Structure formats: structure tokens, C-alpha cells
């Protein structure tokens, strides 16, 4: 399983997700941690390790997979209305 890390900007956006939506969001993020190349994600500009995904219908994220150290870094997070 990959560890999930957030840039400061993505972490700030994550904090804006309302409490009642946070649990489904975190469950979706755990799924990405387990299967970072799947989970409904797609490669960005043909780069296998740079991915985009919609998480539990609650947010769109762009993330970078670092397979050698088992980390998924969320670079950008946009909460959906």
C-alpha cells in the first residue's frame, strides 16, 4: 500500500471538504493508496506516474506516484460542489 502525502495547497483544499463528506473522501483516497494506477485514474499527458482521478464523486485530484518509495503525492485537489 502506498502512503498518501499532500502538498500544502492540496492539504488546504482538503480541509474545505465538509465533515459529512470527509469519510467517503478518505475511503476513496485509501483505494488510490492501494491501487494508484487504477481506481478510475488516468495518466496525464502520457506520463504513467502523473495521474488524475475523481475521488468518491467529491473531488478531482492530480497526483504523482513514486513507486520506488511507495508514496502517492496529491499535487492538486479541487472539491466538487
N, C-alpha and C positions, 0 to 999 in steps of 0.2 A: 504494500500500500504506500502511496506517495503522501508526503506531508504537504499540507496546503499552507502557503505563505501569501501575504498580500502586500502590495506596495502601499505607501502611506495614502495615496489618492484613492486606491481601491478600498482600503480599510475605512476611510472616511465615508465613502458611499455605502459601504456595507452597514455602517451604523445608522443609516437613514431608513433601512428596511424596518417596517413596523414589527413590534414584538410578536404579534399573532402570525406573521408571515416568516419569522426567522427560523422556526423549526423545520418547515418544509424546504427552505433555502439551504440550511445546513445539511439536511439529508441529501439534497441534490449535490452539494459540494463533496460529501463523503463518497458519493457514486463516482464523481470525477476523480477523486483521490484513488479509488480502486481501479478505474478504467479510464485513464486520461486521454487515450487515443480513440475511445469510443464514446459512450454516454451522449450520443447525439451531437458531438462536436465535429467541427470541420477544420481542415488546415487553412491557414491564412496565407494567401499568395504562394501556395505550393510548398510552404515550409511545414514539414511534418510536426515539428516541435512547437510551433506557434499556432494556437487553436482559438476558436470562438465557439461558444455554446450558450444556449438559453437554459438557465437553471430553474427547474421546477415551475416554469412559466412566470417567474418572479423577477428575473434579472438576466441581462445579457452580459457575459464576461468574455474578455480576451485574456488568454493565459499562455505561459511559456512552460513547457515540460523540460525538466532537466533529468533525463533518465539515469545519468551516472551517479547522481546523488539522491534520487527518488524524491524530488521536490517539484510541486506544481506552484508556480508563482502567478497570482492573479494580477495582471497589469492594469486592467480597466474593468470597472463594474458599473453598469447602468441599470438601476432599478426600474422595473416596468410599472406603469400605473395600475 
